[in-house]
């Protein structure tokens, strides 16, 4: 009985400590909520591709206009430097180009270079992806292969303060 109680207490402490760490990592509450939703989808998705999630900037026009993505890909050839944290069984790699006003990690010294094995023929494959574009006071979000059909391949524009409207 005592062992069961200690196990439950340890599990609660572990869950609380992980939550606090994510609150420190995700400076932007909107991106944190979108990340939580992405992980929920990745956990049950038939498009899941391994235990890695890569967060990176794929387009930057200015400090206020730029785009980033969440990508669950087993093979990810990149020579960039990444910060890394673990969440719900995923190794999450954050590219150093993601602004610190969005996601902040202490170290960006991990490699994101996970190329396919030699002689590997990459077949066309669909992935679970989220694209987020920041434009002054709004976010544009597109999700690919989510269970909710309202999110599929459609850009949704939301005000930063109204991020929860996407979940309706």
C-alpha positions, -999 to +999 in steps of 0.1 A: +000+000+000+028+024+009+046+016-024+014+024-044+010+057-025+047+066-031+043+058-068+013+080-071+031+109-053+061+105-076+040+105-107+022+137-096+055+154-089+068+143-123+037+156-141+038+189-122+075+194-128+071+187-166+043+213-167+063+239-150+092+233-174+069+238-204+057+270-189+093+282-189+101+269-223+071+283-241+071+321-236+042+326-260+010+311-246-006+307-280+022+286-294+022+265-262-015+257-266-010+249-303+019+226-294-002+208-268-028+202-294-002+190-319+012+165-294-024+152-286-028+146-324+006+130-328+000+106-300-029+090-318-022+098-354-018+072-381+006+098-397+029+097-367+065+092-378+088+083-349+094+100-316+108+133-328+091+167-332+110+195-350+100+231-344+116+255-368+113+288-387+108+282-424+102+318-435+111+352-420+102+385-435+107+407-405+106+404-367+068+406-368+062+386-400+075+351-400+064+314-401+073+283-381+062+247-382+058+216-360+070+185-379+069+149-367+095+133-390+118+104-384+143+117-411+152+153-408+185+163-424+196+196-410+230+210-400+214+237-378+217+238-340+187+229-319+176+231-283+160+199-270+134+189-244+113+158-239+075+158-237+051+128-236+076+104-251+087+128-279+121+143-283+113+179-292+140+198-312+137+236-314+157+253-341+179+282-328+162+305-354+129+303-335+126+337-317+132+336-279+100+356-275+082+324-286+102+295-272+133+298-250+158+271-242+191+273-224+212+254-248+211+251-286+239+226-291+220+195-303+221+183-339+189+180-358+206+159-385+187+127-388+192+116-424+177+085-438+199+054-439+221+048-470+203+034-500+170+045-485+144+054-511+121+080-497+085+072-507+060+100-508+045+101-473+020+123-456+028+138-422+011+154-392+021+190-395+012+224-382+022+257-398+020+289-378+026+324-394+029+355-372+017+387-388+017+417-364-014+411-342-026+378-357-017+342-363-024+322-394-025+285-386-028+255-410-029+219-398-024+189-421-039+154-413-056+163-380-086+142-369-108+174-370-117+179-406-121+217-400-083+220-397-073+201-428-052+220-454-069+253-445-053+285-433-072+299-403-065+335-393-070+343-357-061+372-334-034+363-309-058+369-280-084+346-296-064+314-300-090+292-283-115+299-311-096+273-332-106+245-309-143+251-313 
